Amino acid sequence: MSAVPKPRLTPAEYLAKERAADFKSEYLRGEVFAMAGAKYPHTRVSSNLIAYLTIAFQGSPYYALNSDMRVKVSATGLYTYPDVILMCGPPELEDHHGDTLLNPHVVFEVLSDSTEKYDRGKKFEHYQAVPSLREYVLVAQDAVRVERYVRQPDETWVLTIFRDPAGDFTLATAPARVRLADVYRGVTFAPEPTEPGGT
């Protein structure tokens, strides 16, 4: 006996359900994918990023948005919720509801065991189709490591990794400098496993 296929939704049907839902879901090509809740380190790192980016950009046209802001990748049809969005200038919104953004400048994703492969692979491919996106930043939650991908004029992406606990994290297309210690403020890392035969 074959399984009954799940009904596929139109974007309008997804948005209507999403606006009434108690939890967030991504949408792609008719399918809806519930998003798992985040653990404390993930939430703390996201909150730290928003707080310190807000401080860094006071008095400038740049501003940070949290994961309540939905983003649509118009070219592929993906609706998703980045952990942190950096904007520059006025937002472009999909419709009069004002809850779906089309023009993020920088997207930050805080990595977790369940999403890391997606964030590094297919999701990054989707984000690359957003014309306004200049940088894509992956932030580890279990170690000091920030990976910054910057779009080049030839549409390639250049990676820079920041992992010095005493150093800074910078953006390439916006004047921000944030101490990595501030990104990870309040986060305690698990001790490194002991090598066999070690003390």
C-alpha positions in Angstrom: 0.0 0.0 0.0 1.5 3.3 -1.0 1.7 6.3 1.2 -0.7 9.2 0.6 1.2 12.1 -0.8 1.1 15.3 1.3 -0.9 18.1 -0.3 1.2 20.8 -1.9 0.5 24.4 -1.1 0.7 27.5 -3.2 2.8 30.3 -1.9 -0.4 32.2 -1.0 -1.8 29.2 0.9 1.5 28.8 2.8 1.6 32.4 3.8 -2.0 32.3 5.0 -1.3 29.3 7.2 2.1 30.7 8.3 0.6 34.0 9.5 -1.9 32.1 11.7 0.6 29.4 13.0 2.2 29.2 16.4 5.5 28.1 15.0 7.7 28.9 12.0 8.0 26.8 8.8 10.0 27.1 5.7 8.4 26.7 2.3 9.8 25.5 -1.1 7.9 24.4 -4.2 4.7 23.5 -2.5 6.2 21.8 0.6 6.2 23.1 4.1 9.1 22.3 6.5 8.6 22.9 10.3 11.6 24.6 11.9 13.0 23.1 15.1 13.3 25.2 18.2 16.8 26.5 19.1 18.9 25.6 22.1 20.4 28.2 24.5 23.8 28.7 22.8 22.2 29.2 19.4 19.7 31.8 20.8 22.4 33.5 22.8 24.8 33.9 19.9 22.0 35.2 17.7 20.9 37.7 20.4 24.5 38.8 20.9 25.0 39.4 17.1 21.9 41.6 17.0 22.9 43.6 20.0 26.4 44.3 19.0 25.6 44.9 15.3 23.0 47.4 16.5 25.7 49.2 18.6 28.2 49.1 15.7 25.8 50.7 13.3 24.3 53.4 15.4 23.8 56.5 13.3 24.3 54.7 10.0 21.8 53.4 7.3 22.5 49.8 8.4 20.4 47.9 10.9 19.9 44.3 12.1 16.7 42.2 12.2 16.0 39.1 14.1 14.7 35.7 13.1 11.1 36.8 13.1 11.7 38.4 9.7 10.8 36.0 6.9 12.9 36.2 3.7 11.7 35.2 0.2 14.3 34.1 -2.4 12.2 35.2 -5.4 14.3 33.3 -8.0 13.8 29.9 -6.3 10.6 30.3 -4.3 12.2 29.6 -0.9 10.6 31.3 2.1 12.9 31.1 5.2 13.8 32.8 8.4 17.5 33.7 8.8 18.9 33.9 12.3 20.0 37.5 11.8 19.6 39.9 8.8 21.6 43.0 8.2 19.9 45.6 6.1 21.1 48.7 4.4 18.4 51.3 3.6 14.7 50.8 3.1 13.3 47.2 3.1 11.7 45.8 0.0 8.6 43.8 1.1 6.6 41.2 -0.8 3.2 42.6 0.0 1.1 44.9 2.2 1.5 42.5 5.2 5.0 43.7 5.6 6.3 40.4 7.0 8.3 39.0 4.0 11.6 40.7 3.1 13.1 40.5 -0.4 16.4 42.5 -0.1 18.7 41.4 2.7 22.2 42.8 2.6 23.9 40.3 4.9 22.5 37.0 6.2 23.8 35.3 9.3 23.0 31.6 10.1 24.0 30.2 13.5 25.0 26.5 12.9 23.5 23.6 14.7 23.9 19.8 14.2 20.5 19.5 12.5 20.9 22.4 10.1 24.7 22.8 9.4 24.7 20.7 6.2 21.7 22.5 4.8 23.1 26.0 5.8 26.4 25.2 4.1 24.9 23.6 1.0 21.4 24.0 -0.5 20.4 27.0 1.6 23.5 28.9 0.6 22.7 28.1 -3.0 19.3 29.6 -2.6 20.7 32.7 -0.9 23.1 33.3 -3.7 20.1 33.9 -6.0 19.2 37.0 -4.0 20.6 40.0 -6.0 20.9 42.3 -2.9 22.9 39.8 -0.8 26.5 40.8 -0.4 27.7 38.5 2.4 26.7 35.2 3.9 28.0 34.5 7.5 28.0 31.2 9.2 28.5 31.3 13.0 29.4 28.2 15.0 27.6 27.8 18.4 30.0 25.2 19.9 33.3 26.9 19.2 34.7 30.3 18.3 34.4 30.3 14.5 32.8 32.7 12.1 32.9 32.1 8.4 32.3 35.1 6.1 31.5 34.6 2.5 31.6 37.8 0.3 30.1 38.0 -3.2 32.6 39.1 -5.8 31.9 41.1 -9.1 32.2 37.8 -11.0 29.6 36.2 -8.7 32.1 34.0 -6.9 32.2 34.0 -3.1 35.4 34.5 -1.1 35.7 32.9 2.4 37.4 34.4 5.4 37.4 32.6 8.7 37.6 34.3 12.1 38.5 32.1 15.1 40.8 34.1 17.4 38.9 34.4 20.7 40.8 37.6 21.4 40.2 39.0 17.9 37.5 40.8 15.9 34.9 39.8 13.3 34.5 42.3 10.5 32.1 42.6 7.5 33.5 43.4 4.1 30.6 45.4 2.7 29.5 47.3 5.9 31.6 49.2 8.5 31.2 46.8 11.4 33.8 45.4 13.8 32.6 43.2 16.6 34.8 41.4 19.1 34.4 37.6 18.9 34.3 37.6 22.7 31.1 39.6 22.4 29.6 37.3 19.7 30.1 34.4 22.2 29.4 36.3 25.4 27.5 34.1 27.9 28.2 30.9 25.9 30.1 28.0 27.6 31.8 25.5 25.4 32.0 21.8 26.2 35.6 20.7 27.0 37.5 19.1 24.2 37.5 15.3 24.4 40.7 13.8 25.8 42.9 11.9 23.4 43.3 8.2 24.1 46.2 7.7 26.5 46.1 11.3 27.5 45.7 12.7 31.0 
